[in-house]
Each structure stands twice: as C-alpha cells, then as structure tokens.
Amino acid sequence: MKFMKSTILSIAICFAVNAAHAQVNDPNQVAKDAATNHANNDMSNAADNGLNKAEQGVGNLFKKKNKDKKTDASQNNSNQTTNSSAQTDPSTPTSIKAYQNYDFVPGDKVVFEDHFTDDRDGEFPTHWELKKGQATLNKFNGAECFFLTDGNYCQVSPLITNKSYLGNQFTIEYDTYNPNNGAYGLITFLQKGEDDAADIQITTGEVTYDGHEGTKSFSGSLPPDIQYDNYKDRWHHVAIAYNNKQLKVYVDQYRILYVPGAEEGITSVGFGGIGDQTNPIIFKNVRIATGGSMNLVGHKFTDAKIVTHGINFDVDKSTIRPESMGTLNMVVQVMKDNPDIKFEIDGHTDNSGSAPHNLTLSQQRADAVKAQLVSMGIDAGRLSSKGFGDTKPIADNNTLEGKANNRRVEFVKM
C-alpha cells in the first residue's frame, strides 16, 4: 500500500511539474484541454471510486508534504436538482427545496465582500493582496472569477485595513468550480497574524481540517451526489461558520464537517492552493462576516427588527438563491415560536444603479421573500412587504463592505 501511494504520488508530481504553462485566455478551452491531458495519465483514467479515493489521498499527501515547506523563508443561478446524473451539468439549477434543512446563517456584519464587478479581465483584483505564487481574473461562465495559476502554494488575501478583523464568531462564504482537471481544491487559511493557525480544504472527495503544525486533523466525506465525478464541472457554494472554537463547514446544502475544538485566536483569512495555468483553482463571490448572534430560534422575540444579510438574490433580479434557506428557516422558526408576531419585510439595496430601478428591485425582492415564507407555511396575513431601494443606508456606499451591508432584508415587527 505504501508502494502504491508512493507510485501514485510520483505520477502526480511529474504531472504537476510537466504541466503546460500556456496563457489562460479562454477558460472553457483551458478546462477542456486540462480534462484531455488529465485523462491521458494513469491517475485519472480510473472510473471506480477506489482509485478516486487514492487520487484524493495523493492530494492530501502532496498538501502535507508541501506544508512543511511553508516554514522556509522563501516562502448564480437559483434552482438545482440533487439527481446525481444531473450534477455534472453546471447549468442544472439547484432548487430551494434541496436546501430545506440548511441551517447556515452568516454573521451580522459583513467585513469583506467581492464579486470582482469593478475589476478588469486579465488583471489582479484591486481589493486583494498576492502573498505567494501567481493569480489573475478571467471571465468564466459569464462572470469574472479568481484564477490561482501558479504556486505551491499560491496564496491571496483580502485587503482589509484592520489586520485583525475576525474574532470569536465569524463566517466565510465563496463559490468554487472544478473544471474536471488536475487542480487540487481551494484551501482556506485561518490565520493568527501572519501564521497559519489552521487550513480547511475542499477536494472532490472530502473536506479536511488541519490544525496548527498538525495538532488536529479531521475530515468529512462529501455525499455521493456531489462527490468525485459528480463534484466536477459545476459550481459549489462553500460556507464556514466559526463560533467560539466550534467550526462547521458546508458544501452546497450539506453540512460536511464539524470540529468541536478548532484553533482559537483567528485574526484573518487567506485563500490558496496548488494550481498552475493548465489546472487553475477557480473561485468567486467571497464574503466574510463577523458576529453570530442570529441564533434566535427558541427564544421569545422582543427586538424591534431582525436585520439579515443571508437572503441573497441573483444579480439584479428578485430570484432567491438557495443558500438563503438558512436565514429563511430561522425566520420561519422565530414566527412559529412567536405565533402572535407579524413582520413587515423590508428590502434594501446599495446605491449601484438608478434610484427608481433600486426602488422597484427592492420591492420585488421583498415580495419574493414574502412569497417564499408563505410557501413554507407562514400565514400571509402575518406578513407585509415594502421596498426602500437605496434610501436607508446603514453603511458607507463608497466601500465594498459598506455596499454589502446596505444590501439587506429586514424583518420589522408590526
């Protein structure tokens, strides 16, 4: 077994070293060429899950081997089915129904959010810092995405003025895509100052957590309908919740990993991995939020309103994205626990676009939330809806995080 792992590891290293370093101009062609190249080597010719697991094992071995080097000084679509045969089609929408048991709720205050909408294709994004390796923006599936194209590891970090912006409660979200190539999964680096405190990696087979200097190591397998070949060639939404050393990791509608005694003292976050120009790591829609006081289930609701940032919509539309179900499920439970309560659902936008358009859009989004809650069993007589557009900002619209905090849905007690 050691010989088999060693042999597969050698193949993986040779493949990584000899990968072509062509310029990434057409990501769809890159994915196609990478898939062809990958299919021509022994490691990816296997169709059975056993060798797929071996490949994932190589990824973890490769990762741990290179983690030792890090001490050197050189150092939106809104409907999708869960039918496994449909998972390989990135255009297949995910239904909100698939997320009916989802319980992830993002933090109260957004400290960073970037969709790369004000950056140029082919450039390094304005609101990020390159720590190691090479990375660039490329248009992929109609949207600007972050490509990590060179480095072992490549590592990038959000540019945030306060270097210690996390605390005892925070959440991290992003979307990632594996274009059926040889790239290993994106790693989230949880950091204490400049040092890595813990790493969370999403591969095609599992989610792994590695504590500082190997002090703790946990893993959780992805369910079959999004595992191995079913993971590839489609977008996945990843959500990480940290609450006083309790850490949870979600992939799509599933909670995959729970770590009850995670590293503490986390101050910031970075992203990275082993990628090259032929096999890039691709991700977008990054959001980091602090706080976690949204757990209102089981308590008598006495506050004047609930301000939420977890109900998300397709860009410039009123279509509710499925990952919003964690927040919607919480609101439904609050209303069930407090049968006399009534809410006005208020929609708010940032100041992008014209004021009349934003007013109309916010009303449509508030109406969509009301309709979704009614479909989940809430009496329509307990709900009303109103759109305010960009007329009631709660943060500075001149910053990314300010705009993100202004895009919200409020439930105001009537």
DRENNUNU-200718 format. One line per field, with one value per residue (C-alpha): residue number from 1; chain; x, y, z. Coordinates in steps of 0.2 Angstrom, whole numbers. Layout:
// residues N
num (NUM | ...)
chaine (A | ...)
px (X | ...)
py (Y | ...)
pz (Z | ...)
END
This chain:
// residues 414
num (1 | 2 | 3 | 4 | 5 | 6 | 7 | 8 | 9 | 10 | 11 | 12 | 13 | 14 | 15 | 16 | 17 | 18 | 19 | 20 | 21 | 22 | 23 | 24 | 25 | 26 | 27 | 28 | 29 | 30 | 31 | 32 | 33 | 34 | 35 | 36 | 37 | 38 | 39 | 40 | 41 | 42 | 43 | 44 | 45 | 46 | 47 | 48 | 49 | 50 | 51 | 52 | 53 | 54 | 55 | 56 | 57 | 58 | 59 | 60 | 61 | 62 | 63 | 64 | 65 | 66 | 67 | 68 | 69 | 70 | 71 | 72 | 73 | 74 | 75 | 76 | 77 | 78 | 79 | 80 | 81 | 82 | 83 | 84 | 85 | 86 | 87 | 88 | 89 | 90 | 91 | 92 | 93 | 94 | 95 | 96 | 97 | 98 | 99 | 100 | 101 | 102 | 103 | 104 | 105 | 106 | 107 | 108 | 109 | 110 | 111 | 112 | 113 | 114 | 115 | 116 | 117 | 118 | 119 | 120 | 121 | 122 | 123 | 124 | 125 | 126 | 127 | 128 | 129 | 130 | 131 | 132 | 133 | 134 | 135 | 136 | 137 | 138 | 139 | 140 | 141 | 142 | 143 | 144 | 145 | 146 | 147 | 148 | 149 | 150 | 151 | 152 | 153 | 154 | 155 | 156 | 157 | 158 | 159 | 160 | 161 | 162 | 163 | 164 | 165 | 166 | 167 | 168 | 169 | 170 | 171 | 172 | 173 | 174 | 175 | 176 | 177 | 178 | 179 | 180 | 181 | 182 | 183 | 184 | 185 | 186 | 187 | 188 | 189 | 190 | 191 | 192 | 193 | 194 | 195 | 196 | 197 | 198 | 199 | 200 | 201 | 202 | 203 | 204 | 205 | 206 | 207 | 208 | 209 | 210 | 211 | 212 | 213 | 214 | 215 | 216 | 217 | 218 | 219 | 220 | 221 | 222 | 223 | 224 | 225 | 226 | 227 | 228 | 229 | 230 | 231 | 232 | 233 | 234 | 235 | 236 | 237 | 238 | 239 | 240 | 241 | 242 | 243 | 244 | 245 | 246 | 247 | 248 | 249 | 250 | 251 | 252 | 253 | 254 | 255 | 256 | 257 | 258 | 259 | 260 | 261 | 262 | 263 | 264 | 265 | 266 | 267 | 268 | 269 | 270 | 271 | 272 | 273 | 274 | 275 | 276 | 277 | 278 | 279 | 280 | 281 | 282 | 283 | 284 | 285 | 286 | 287 | 288 | 289 | 290 | 291 | 292 | 293 | 294 | 295 | 296 | 297 | 298 | 299 | 300 | 301 | 302 | 303 | 304 | 305 | 306 | 307 | 308 | 309 | 310 | 311 | 312 | 313 | 314 | 315 | 316 | 317 | 318 | 319 | 320 | 321 | 322 | 323 | 324 | 325 | 326 | 327 | 328 | 329 | 330 | 331 | 332 | 333 | 334 | 335 | 336 | 337 | 338 | 339 | 340 | 341 | 342 | 343 | 344 | 345 | 346 | 347 | 348 | 349 | 350 | 351 | 352 | 353 | 354 | 355 | 356 | 357 | 358 | 359 | 360 | 361 | 362 | 363 | 364 | 365 | 366 | 367 | 368 | 369 | 370 | 371 | 372 | 373 | 374 | 375 | 376 | 377 | 378 | 379 | 380 | 381 | 382 | 383 | 384 | 385 | 386 | 387 | 388 | 389 | 390 | 391 | 392 | 393 | 394 | 395 | 396 | 397 | 398 | 399 | 400 | 401 | 402 | 403 | 404 | 405 | 406 | 407 | 408 | 409 | 410 | 411 | 412 | 413 | 414)
chaine (A | A | A | A | A | A | A | A | A | A | A | A | A | A | A | A | A | A | A | A | A | A | A | A | A | A | A | A | A | A | A | A | A | A | A | A | A | A | A | A | A | A | A | A | A | A | A | A | A | A | A | A | A | A | A | A | A | A | A | A | A | A | A | A | A | A | A | A | A | A | A | A | A | A | A | A | A | A | A | A | A | A | A | A | A | A | A | A | A | A | A | A | A | A | A | A | A | A | A | A | A | A | A | A | A | A | A | A | A | A | A | A | A | A | A | A | A | A | A | A | A | A | A | A | A | A | A | A | A | A | A | A | A | A | A | A | A | A | A | A | A | A | A | A | A | A | A | A | A | A | A | A | A | A | A | A | A | A | A | A | A | A | A | A | A | A | A | A | A | A | A | A | A | A | A | A | A | A | A | A | A | A | A | A | A | A | A | A | A | A | A | A | A | A | A | A | A | A | A | A | A | A | A | A | A | A | A | A | A | A | A | A | A | A | A | A | A | A | A | A | A | A | A | A | A | A | A | A | A | A | A | A | A | A | A | A | A | A | A | A | A | A | A | A | A | A | A | A | A | A | A | A | A | A | A | A | A | A | A | A | A | A | A | A | A | A | A | A | A | A | A | A | A | A | A | A | A | A | A | A | A | A | A | A | A | A | A | A | A | A | A | A | A | A | A | A | A | A | A | A | A | A | A | A | A | A | A | A | A | A | A | A | A | A | A | A | A | A | A | A | A | A | A | A | A | A | A | A | A | A | A | A | A | A | A | A | A | A | A | A | A | A | A | A | A | A | A | A | A | A | A | A | A | A | A | A | A | A | A | A | A | A | A | A | A | A | A | A | A | A | A | A | A | A | A | A | A | A | A | A | A | A | A | A | A | A | A | A | A | A | A | A | A | A | A | A | A | A | A | A | A | A | A | A | A | A | A | A | A | A | A | A | A | A)
px (0 | 15 | 22 | 6 | 4 | 22 | 20 | 4 | 12 | 27 | 15 | 5 | 22 | 28 | 11 | 12 | 30 | 27 | 10 | 9 | 11 | 0 | -8 | -26 | -36 | -51 | -56 | -68 | -54 | -42 | -54 | -57 | -38 | -35 | -48 | -40 | -22 | -28 | -37 | -21 | -12 | -14 | -20 | -37 | -40 | -49 | -68 | -70 | -71 | -57 | -44 | -53 | -50 | -32 | -31 | -38 | -26 | -12 | -19 | -18 | -1 | 5 | -3 | 5 | 22 | 22 | 15 | 32 | 40 | 29 | 41 | 55 | 60 | 56 | 41 | -130 | -142 | -156 | -163 | -153 | -158 | -150 | -151 | -133 | -134 | -138 | -124 | -111 | -120 | -116 | -131 | -143 | -151 | -152 | -169 | -173 | -181 | -165 | -159 | -175 | -164 | -150 | -145 | -131 | -134 | -120 | -113 | -121 | -108 | -100 | -82 | -77 | -87 | -80 | -89 | -75 | -88 | -76 | -60 | -54 | -52 | -34 | -29 | -25 | -41 | -40 | -46 | -34 | -16 | -4 | 6 | 14 | 13 | 3 | -16 | -27 | -45 | -53 | -70 | -78 | -96 | -100 | -93 | -76 | -68 | -51 | -39 | -24 | -12 | 5 | 12 | 14 | 6 | -2 | -9 | -20 | -29 | -42 | -36 | -43 | -37 | -39 | -27 | -36 | -54 | -60 | -65 | -74 | -88 | -86 | -92 | -84 | -93 | -87 | -91 | -79 | -78 | -68 | -67 | -63 | -45 | -30 | -31 | -32 | -46 | -46 | -38 | -45 | -31 | -36 | -23 | -16 | -6 | 5 | 5 | -7 | -17 | -27 | -31 | -48 | -48 | -62 | -57 | -68 | -70 | -70 | -67 | -52 | -47 | -28 | -24 | -8 | 8 | -3 | -10 | -28 | -34 | -52 | -60 | -78 | -83 | -94 | -111 | -111 | -122 | -108 | -93 | -79 | -85 | -102 | -92 | -83 | -89 | -101 | -101 | -102 | -106 | -95 | -99 | -88 | -95 | -84 | -92 | -81 | -70 | -84 | -82 | -94 | -91 | -105 | -104 | -119 | -134 | -124 | -115 | -100 | -88 | -89 | -74 | -79 | -62 | -55 | -40 | -44 | -37 | -40 | -37 | -38 | -41 | -32 | -36 | -24 | -19 | -8 | -13 | -5 | -10 | -16 | -25 | -31 | -40 | -56 | -67 | -78 | -91 | -81 | -90 | -83 | -94 | -92 | -103 | -116 | -130 | -143 | -147 | -165 | -173 | -182 | -182 | -196 | -193 | -193 | -182 | -189 | -182 | -171 | -158 | -152 | -138 | -141 | -155 | -146 | -153 | -147 | -138 | -151 | -165 | -178 | -174 | -169 | -153 | -155 | -141 | -153 | -163 | -153 | -159 | -176 | -178 | -173 | -186 | -199 | -195 | -195 | -213 | -218 | -211 | -220 | -237 | -243 | -229 | -231 | -217 | -215 | -202 | -191 | -180 | -164 | -151 | -135 | -133 | -127 | -139 | -153 | -164 | -180 | -173 | -167 | -184 | -193 | -180 | -181 | -200 | -199 | -186 | -197 | -212 | -201 | -196 | -214 | -220 | -206 | -211 | -229 | -224 | -215 | -231 | -232 | -249 | -249 | -259 | -244 | -233 | -232 | -218 | -210 | -195 | -184 | -171 | -155 | -164 | -159 | -141 | -133 | -115 | -104 | -109 | -91 | -83 | -86 | -91 | -102 | -112 | -113 | -120 | -133 | -139 | -151 | -168 | -175 | -190 | -198 | -210 | -228)
py (0 | 12 | 7 | 11 | 28 | 32 | 27 | 37 | 52 | 51 | 52 | 67 | 76 | 73 | 78 | 94 | 98 | 95 | 104 | 116 | 135 | 142 | 159 | 157 | 167 | 155 | 146 | 135 | 129 | 128 | 116 | 106 | 104 | 101 | 87 | 79 | 80 | 73 | 59 | 54 | 50 | 35 | 44 | 50 | 35 | 26 | 25 | 17 | 27 | 17 | 25 | 42 | 40 | 36 | 52 | 62 | 53 | 59 | 77 | 76 | 68 | 82 | 95 | 89 | 86 | 104 | 112 | 108 | 119 | 134 | 137 | 141 | 160 | 158 | 155 | 162 | 153 | 148 | 131 | 115 | 96 | 83 | 70 | 64 | 61 | 80 | 86 | 86 | 98 | 116 | 123 | 112 | 123 | 119 | 120 | 129 | 113 | 104 | 117 | 114 | 108 | 120 | 129 | 140 | 159 | 172 | 184 | 200 | 212 | 210 | 215 | 210 | 205 | 205 | 199 | 207 | 218 | 233 | 224 | 221 | 204 | 198 | 209 | 206 | 211 | 228 | 223 | 208 | 205 | 192 | 183 | 169 | 162 | 170 | 174 | 183 | 187 | 178 | 178 | 161 | 156 | 174 | 181 | 187 | 173 | 172 | 160 | 154 | 150 | 146 | 142 | 128 | 136 | 151 | 162 | 178 | 188 | 201 | 219 | 224 | 239 | 231 | 216 | 208 | 208 | 192 | 186 | 173 | 172 | 174 | 166 | 164 | 160 | 158 | 149 | 137 | 127 | 112 | 111 | 92 | 95 | 91 | 105 | 102 | 110 | 128 | 130 | 142 | 148 | 153 | 164 | 171 | 186 | 181 | 162 | 149 | 143 | 130 | 125 | 120 | 111 | 106 | 92 | 82 | 69 | 77 | 92 | 92 | 102 | 103 | 112 | 122 | 111 | 95 | 97 | 92 | 84 | 80 | 75 | 73 | 64 | 73 | 64 | 53 | 66 | 79 | 68 | 64 | 65 | 72 | 87 | 91 | 103 | 113 | 127 | 124 | 135 | 133 | 141 | 140 | 145 | 148 | 151 | 150 | 136 | 127 | 126 | 119 | 118 | 116 | 112 | 116 | 111 | 98 | 101 | 90 | 94 | 98 | 102 | 105 | 111 | 121 | 133 | 149 | 167 | 168 | 185 | 185 | 173 | 169 | 158 | 147 | 130 | 121 | 127 | 131 | 139 | 122 | 117 | 133 | 134 | 145 | 154 | 169 | 178 | 179 | 186 | 187 | 192 | 194 | 190 | 176 | 182 | 177 | 162 | 167 | 150 | 145 | 162 | 175 | 188 | 206 | 216 | 229 | 220 | 207 | 213 | 199 | 198 | 180 | 181 | 183 | 185 | 183 | 198 | 212 | 200 | 195 | 177 | 170 | 160 | 143 | 146 | 159 | 145 | 145 | 163 | 159 | 144 | 154 | 167 | 153 | 146 | 163 | 165 | 148 | 151 | 168 | 164 | 182 | 191 | 200 | 206 | 219 | 213 | 227 | 226 | 237 | 239 | 248 | 264 | 255 | 259 | 272 | 276 | 271 | 255 | 251 | 255 | 243 | 229 | 231 | 229 | 214 | 206 | 209 | 202 | 187 | 184 | 185 | 173 | 161 | 162 | 159 | 143 | 137 | 138 | 156 | 164 | 178 | 189 | 190 | 197 | 213 | 219 | 235 | 241 | 256 | 255 | 264 | 277 | 270 | 265 | 259 | 259 | 269 | 265 | 270 | 254 | 236 | 231 | 246 | 241 | 223 | 229 | 240 | 226 | 218 | 211 | 217 | 210 | 224 | 219 | 226)
pz (0 | 4 | -13 | -22 | -13 | -17 | -35 | -37 | -28 | -41 | -55 | -48 | -45 | -63 | -70 | -60 | -65 | -83 | -85 | -99 | -94 | -108 | -105 | -99 | -112 | -114 | -98 | -106 | -118 | -103 | -94 | -110 | -113 | -95 | -95 | -110 | -103 | -86 | -94 | -103 | -87 | -76 | -61 | -69 | -80 | -66 | -66 | -49 | -33 | -26 | -37 | -35 | -16 | -20 | -30 | -16 | -4 | -15 | -14 | 5 | 5 | -8 | 3 | 19 | 11 | 5 | 21 | 29 | 16 | 22 | 36 | 24 | 22 | 3 | 7 | -49 | -53 | -40 | -45 | -44 | -43 | -32 | -45 | -46 | -65 | -67 | -55 | -69 | -79 | -72 | -80 | -70 | -57 | -38 | -31 | -14 | -9 | -9 | 4 | 15 | 30 | 28 | 44 | 40 | 44 | 40 | 53 | 57 | 49 | 33 | 34 | 16 | 0 | -18 | -34 | -45 | -53 | -53 | -59 | -77 | -85 | -85 | -71 | -52 | -42 | -34 | -17 | -14 | -9 | -18 | -4 | -15 | -32 | -47 | -49 | -61 | -65 | -80 | -87 | -84 | -87 | -89 | -73 | -68 | -57 | -47 | -55 | -45 | -59 | -51 | -35 | -22 | -13 | -22 | -8 | -9 | 5 | 6 | 8 | 24 | 34 | 51 | 50 | 65 | 58 | 64 | 82 | 91 | 79 | 60 | 44 | 27 | 10 | -8 | -24 | -32 | -48 | -53 | -72 | -72 | -72 | -61 | -49 | -30 | -20 | -14 | 4 | 17 | 28 | 45 | 52 | 68 | 62 | 48 | 53 | 48 | 63 | 53 | 35 | 28 | 11 | -1 | -13 | -25 | -11 | 6 | 17 | 28 | 43 | 49 | 64 | 68 | 65 | 63 | 81 | 75 | 59 | 54 | 38 | 32 | 15 | 3 | -1 | -17 | -27 | -26 | -24 | -36 | -54 | -48 | -40 | -56 | -69 | -58 | -46 | -27 | -13 | 2 | 19 | 35 | 52 | 67 | 84 | 100 | 94 | 86 | 67 | 54 | 35 | 22 | 4 | -5 | 5 | 16 | 32 | 29 | 44 | 62 | 73 | 91 | 97 | 82 | 84 | 93 | 91 | 72 | 66 | 47 | 32 | 16 | 1 | -9 | -15 | -28 | -45 | -62 | -79 | -86 | -69 | -61 | -45 | -48 | -36 | -34 | -23 | -7 | 8 | 26 | 40 | 59 | 73 | 76 | 86 | 74 | 83 | 88 | 87 | 104 | 111 | 113 | 100 | 108 | 97 | 85 | 70 | 63 | 50 | 39 | 26 | 22 | 10 | -7 | -24 | -42 | -49 | -52 | -50 | -37 | -38 | -21 | -21 | -12 | 1 | 8 | 16 | 32 | 36 | 30 | 40 | 55 | 52 | 50 | 66 | 75 | 69 | 74 | 91 | 92 | 84 | 88 | 79 | 62 | 51 | 38 | 26 | 20 | 5 | 4 | -10 | -11 | -22 | -38 | -52 | -53 | -38 | -47 | -53 | -35 | -28 | -39 | -37 | -18 | -18 | -30 | -18 | -3 | -12 | -16 | 2 | 7 | -6 | 0 | 18 | 14 | 4 | 20 | 30 | 37 | 36 | 23 | 35 | 46 | 33 | 23 | 11 | 6 | -4 | 1 | -13 | -8 | 3 | 20 | 20 | 36 | 30 | 18 | -1 | -6 | 0 | -4 | 14 | 15 | 0 | 6 | 22 | 14 | 3 | 16 | 21 | 37 | 47 | 56 | 70 | 67)
END
